[in-house]
Amino acid sequence: MLTVVRCLYWPGGAEDRLPIRDEHIKYMIANRQWLEQGGALMSSDGIIVEGMFLILRHENRKDVEGFLANAQIIIEQGETDGADRRDQNASDEVAHLH
């Protein structure tokens, strides 16, 4: 099963994520067997990172949810100010392709 994940950052979210970038990359490398593709979503002028996308290959939806839950733990551990910004102009979309 292929799953497309689109994550849009809140304003300034790309900069806020810099402290956890190394952990994010380690997680992606450690789980590269699940990754078909991934990358940054850029603004139309190519200057601002507005989010990221992943195409995951998994056996079932439970595996996808586990992968994303573990990634969320890395994000939460990197939050330095304790703010929950998930509802501040950010979104995550998941589409399962068969």
ZIKA-V430367 format. One line per field, one symbol per residue. ss: DSSP state (H for helix, E for strand, - for the rest). psi: psi as a letter, one per 40 degrees, with the letter a starting at -180 (. if undefined). A space follows every 50 residues. Layout:
ss=???
psi=???
This chain:
ss=-EEEEEEE----HHHHHHHHHHHHHHHHHH-HHHEEEEEEEE------EE EEEEEEE---HHHHHHHHHHHHHHHHHH------------EEEEEEE-
psi=hihhhhhhiiheddddeddeddddddddddfdeehdiiaihiideedhhe aiiihihididddddddddddddddddehdeeihedegfiihhhhhh.
